[in-house]
Amino acid sequence: MKSSGKNVLIIGSGLGSLASALRLASKGYKVRILEKDSQAGGRLNQYKENGFTFDLGPSFMSMTFEFDELFRDCGIKNPLKMIKLDPLYRVQFRGNSKVYNIYTDLNKLSEEFNDLEPDFYGKAVKYLDKASEFYHDTENKVIRKNFDNLFDYIISISSVPLKHLPYLKKNLWKLLDQTFDSEEVKVIFSLVAFFLGSTPFKTPSVYSLLNYTEFRHNGYWAVEGGMYKIVELLLAELDKLGVEIIYNTEISGIGNFNGNVESFTDKNGKSWNADMFIVNADAASFRGQVLKRKDFSEKKLDAMEWSLAPFTVYLGIKGKINNLYHHNYFLGNDFSGYAGKIFTSSVIPSKPYYYVNMSSYSDRNCAPEGCENIFILCPVPDLRFKNNWNDKEVLAGEIIKDLSERISFDLESNIIVKKILSPDDWESKFNLYRGSGLGLSHGMMQVGGFRPSNKDEKFSNLFYVGASTVPGTGLPMVLISSKLVTERVLNEH
C-alpha cells in the first residue's frame, strides 16, 4: 500500500492501541508502538504457569460485530473464532442452594425465575424493548461520534427523543426496582453495572442498554484459544503491515513541543519523535502525571469518580470440578448494604461478592489433563481508600474457602498454581490510576462530552484511545474508540 508519509507513535499496546495501529497502518501510515511491559495487550493479557493458561483481565465480550467492522475496515477477513455462551453465566446467592442459569431465551429464563417473579417474561420484554429503543436512538448520536467541545455534545444529546429523558434522572437500580419485584432478579439484571466497575446504585439507568446487548443484541462470547488470542492475531496482522512494537519502554515525559508535540521521552532519557501521537494510557491520569496539566492534578484526579479496583486470584486446580460453569457469580444476600460500603471501605470486604471464570469448562487446552483453571475477580475499593494490601492473602483465603463450600470441592488442598494480584499490583503493572480497574466511571458527568476527550486540548497532533476517553470502558467500546481516534487522525491530518 502507498504510504501516507506520516509517522504515528502509539504509547501503550492495549486493545485500543492495536486496533488503532491496524486501522492506520492499513491506510498507509507508518506506525510504531511503545510498550512498558515485555508483552503486548495491556489488561487484555494472559498468565501462564505449569501448563495452566489464564485470562489476566477480560474473560468474555459482547458486541462481537465490532471486531467484524474493525477487520472489514482494514480489508482483512476476521480471523477470530468465537464461542457463544449460553447460558450467559450462572448466579448463586449465599445461603441459597439454587443456581440460576441466565439464558438469553426469555422463555427458558422465565422457568429459572418461576418461583421468584410472576409474569417475568412480560416485564422483561417491556424492559428490554425500552433499552433497545434507547440503544438504537443514541448509538450514532453519542456512542459512535466524536465531539469537538462540550457544546457539540449537548447539541447531539438534545437530538435524542424526549421519551428517553427519564433515563437521565434515575440510577439503574431504581429502574430495575420499578420493573421487577424479586430482589434476586433485580440483582442479576444489575450485574451489568459491575462490567463498568461500578454498582447499580451509582450507574445511570441509561446502561440498561447493556442488558439489551447481553440478552438480545449479540449476547456474550469467549474466544477459542483464550481471550489473548485477540492480541496474538492482531499482532500477526500488524507484523504483515510493518508495524514495529518496542517493548520495555515506558514514557515518562514530554520532549520537544512548539504548538505540536515533537517527541516524548522514556525513562531512560531517549526521545521518540513522530508526526502524530496516540496515547493508550489512561486519558485523565496521563494528562496529569506526564503532561503536568493543572486540570488533572493529583487532587483533581482524586476528586473524580473512578471504577472499582480489581482483586484477582488465579488458581490451577488438580481434579475435575462439576459445579462451575464458564462464567459464575457468587453473591451474598445484602446487596444494597454491600454495594454501599464497597467503594470507600479501608478494610477487606466481609463475605465478599465475586466472579469466577473457569475457561477450562469450554477450552480443555487451558489446563493440563484432569485439571481446571480458575480466575476469580472480586471488586474492591481503589487505593485512595485502601492503600495497604499486605492482607491480600487473607482476602484470597476467605474467597477460596467460601467458593470451596459453595461448589462442594476442596480447592485449597488441590492447588497447583496460585497467583494473587491486588490493586497495587494492577496499578504498577498497567499504570492504572489508584489501581482503578476500568479507569473513570460512567456517571452522567463523566460520559460523552464530559469524558476526557480523545483529542488533546493543547496539542493538535496528540490523541487518546482506550477506556478512559470516549466512548467508555469495555472491549467493544475500546474498538469504537479506535475508530473514532482514527477518524480524528485521517480528517485532521
Secondary structure, 3 states (H helix, E strand, C coil): CCCCCCEEEEECCEHHHHHHHHHHHCCCCEEEEECCCCCCECCCCEEEECCEEEECCCCCECCCHHHHHHHHHCCCCCCCCEEECCCCEEEEECCCCCEEEECCCHHHHHHHCCCCCCCHHHHHHHHHHHHHHHHHHHHHHHHCCCCCCHHHHHHHHHCCCHHHHHHHHCEHHHHHHHHCCCHHHHHHHHCHHHHCCCCCCCCEHHHHHHHHHHHCCCCCEEECCCCHHHHHHHHHHHHHCCCEEECCCCEEEECCECCCECEEEECCCCEEECCEEEECCCHHHHHHHCCCCHHHCHHHHHHCCECCEEEEEEEEEECCCCCCCCEEEEECCCHHHHHHHHCCCCCCCCCCCEEEECHHHCCHHHCCCCEEEEEEEEEECCCCCCCCCCCHHHHHHHHHHHHHHHHCCCCHHHEEEEEEECHHHHHHHHCCHHHCCCCECCCHHHCHHHCCCCECCCCCCEEECCCCCCCCCCHHHHHHHHHHHHHHHHHHC
